[in-house]
Amino acid sequence: MTYGESQKDTNNLSGQVIKLVDLVSYQEGSIVSRTIIDKETGTLTLFAFDAGQGLSEHTAPFDALVYLLDGEAEVTISGKSLNLIEGQMVILPANQPHALRAIKRFKMMLVMIKS
């Protein structure tokens, strides 16, 4: 896995009408991320995974919601494999191992609630 440069910037997106899928771009052979909201109580991050890229199995101490904006992904939660396509979501339970892999390149929104 090659992890692309973060597209986090200081532009204020508040009060603007924006298409989420346009806020993060694909990069060949990489995973690109862009943090949209970063608060003590939670985060909202957009990701773009090129085909074949993925995140190896790991855990997080908080529940997280994955929503596919584009493409197709395999999400594995505690050994159970799920295929998601554009417009579908899954909740990753806290402290359960999970992994993601791009079946086709995909973009996703990750919402992590910390409280």
Secondary structure as the mmCIF struct_conf table of DSSP 4:
data_model
#
loop_
_struct_conf.conf_type_id
_struct_conf.id
_struct_conf.beg_label_comp_id
_struct_conf.beg_label_asym_id
_struct_conf.beg_label_seq_id
_struct_conf.end_label_comp_id
_struct_conf.end_label_asym_id
_struct_conf.end_label_seq_id
STRN STRN1 TYR A 3 TYR A 3
HELX_LH_PP_P HELX_LH_PP_P1 GLY A 4 SER A 6
BEND BEND1 THR A 10 THR A 10
TURN_TY1_P TURN_TY1_P1 SER A 14 GLY A 15
HELX_RH_3T_P HELX_RH_3T_P1 LEU A 20 LEU A 23
BEND BEND2 VAL A 24 VAL A 24
TURN_TY1_P TURN_TY1_P2 GLU A 28 GLY A 29
STRN STRN2 ILE A 31 LYS A 39
TURN_TY1_P TURN_TY1_P3 GLU A 40 THR A 41
STRN STRN3 GLY A 42 PHE A 49
TURN_TY1_P TURN_TY1_P4 ALA A 51 GLY A 52
STRN STRN4 GLY A 54 HIS A 58
BEND BEND3 PRO A 61 PHE A 62
STRN STRN5 ALA A 64 ILE A 77
TURN_TY1_P TURN_TY1_P5 SER A 78 GLY A 79
STRN STRN6 LYS A 80 ILE A 85
TURN_TY1_P TURN_TY1_P6 GLU A 86 GLY A 87
STRN STRN7 MET A 89 LEU A 92
TURN_TY1_P TURN_TY1_P7 ALA A 94 ASN A 95
BEND BEND4 GLN A 96 GLN A 96
STRN STRN8 HIS A 98 ILE A 113
#
